[in-house]
């Protein structure tokens, strides 16, 4: 469960407006989850689909497959979208719809249970689900799907309308058209969704029979022979008449919906997929991008999130018991070049150089970053390194921003990363005091302590917006509740520059 707090002064506000993704951003937590796949700083999302065949509960549910279940859940969430009216879409309403017959199976609840605790003020359930699909597909060998954030979670169930295997081709064509996909795109989206996973006899006994065994307790029959690799075998085997897809060659022709859909254009789309694996991947990337970005009217998604080359990670400026300031945290460096992939963090110079609150620089305003084995991390998208830092800051001069000088090895010229030109901002006006803050385990009351610079003029009031997760009726995910509370002025602190 994520708890986030935003401390604000009513006498002054600071905003940065830019079209380029710079730090800080409302989407920083999602960008970190996108970049840090495993190891230090990872939130564990990619671990849940590594290997691609991994089943829920750490691989203890044979036959099931997290990656396929996440993809299915995301499609079912989006499937009630009406492109003409803008109603419904990928909005997290699936969390309220898991008891519907059209969403049969435990996959939906398991998926909701995993992504629910990752929600926060800055990351909706729908954003987390969409990101999970992007990461799962890539980790299974599939395309890099452009990822945008900004989805807003629904507060209740949406309309009915997820396509079902027993429905006619005409019904499917109309359903996909409502979602915004034409005939060719319908064929592609179904193939792109059925290259991983399979059909479970426990959920669809009218489609699969006799598959349940002690080693396969759910009776899963896979769509193709590479169910744990995102590739074009779903198409190649269909065209070569070697398909095992139970929705193509199942004993019950009524539920052979894949056969009807794949052949709807005379097999032209499936033939193109079977002949060209790269075309299949690129087409799937484009179709799944549209699926994930189908959101209700009124929701504005961000630009495509691209990894920042240099980014502060868990950076914190805090007030010490002796009245000083300490800046601590990490610097993350990401790259896709061969030199980035070959970099040894022990041979990478990384220096943080700051500017004080008056805009002045000084030769002493710098500190080096340190690497260590426990900070090792990996990324699906390139090479990533993290460096820790901790340095005292003189409270009389403070800090306003910093840049990072760095290189991939000690023989290369240094690069200065300045966050788009203005430096990485650091505010030293209001500082959260974690050692003097607490949350009661019994009475659930919270005490939050901050210090505020006393040379800012008359501060008439200060308040906190505190967001926490709470259970909600009808869902295994959470709702986010924001509490507004005014601070009470206590008096002087141990520093002549701050009051508490």
Buried (B, 14 or more C-beta within 10 A) or exposed (E): EBEBBEBBBEEEEEEEEEEEBBBBBEBBBBBBBBBBBBBBBBBEBBBBBBEBBBBBEEEEBEBBBBBBBBBBBBBBBBBBBBEEEBBBBBBBBBBBBBEBEEBBBBBBBBBBBBBBBBBBBBBBBBBBBBBBBBBBBBBBBBBEBBBBBBBBBBEEBBEEBBBBBBBEBEEBBEBBBBBBBEBBBBBBBBBBBBBBBBBBBBBBEBBBBEBBEEEBBBBBBBBBBBBBBBBBBBBBBBBEEEBBBBBBBBEBEEBBBBBBBBBBBEBEBBBBBBEBBEBBBEBBBBBBBBBBBBBBEEBEBBEEBBBBBBBBBEBBBBBBEEBBBEBBBBBBBBBEEEEBEEBEBEEBBBBBBBBBBEEEEEEEBBBEBBBEEEBBBBBBBBBBBBBBBEBEBBBEBBBBBBBBBBBBEEEBEEEEBBBBEEBBBBBBBBBBBEEBEEEEEEEEEBEBBBBBBBEEEEBEEBBBBBBBBEEBEEBBBBBBEEEEEEBEEEEEBEBEBBBB
